[in-house]
């Protein structure tokens, strides 16, 4: 039970930091998009690394190889995350002129981004498995999936869906 509480606690810290960071970001995103995106991604990366260190218990013999690959993964992952933040911004900007074509384009971009994310995780699962073992690699993938799900949920709770905006405007 003790480990379960640690996991929940770390996830809460990670998501809490995400919530406050994203609330500030979405209101000012266009002012300095690249610098803000980099700052957010770097800060979340630090919080995420702390969570990963708890969620992926490593033996000494696997530690160096795991963290080397994890750092590599995170460098590539930053590009995917930055792309996702830009996509959230494009989505918010598109709400004013939503058409079937725009909606279809956004959906396709989200599918590509999610596929890129999963492909990257799978690639690094394989690399970590080769460098350590399948259990460590599985723990990495499971932790990544868990943290990413928590992060996406926090972000999506802050961004109304297009349908919510349409209904709110109709009720005015």
PyMOL commands that set and color helices and strands:
alter all, ss='L'
color gray80, all
select helices_A, chain A and resi 2-31+33-55+60-97+100-131+134-158+162-170
alter helices_A, ss='H'
color red, helices_A
deselect
rebuild
show_as cartoon
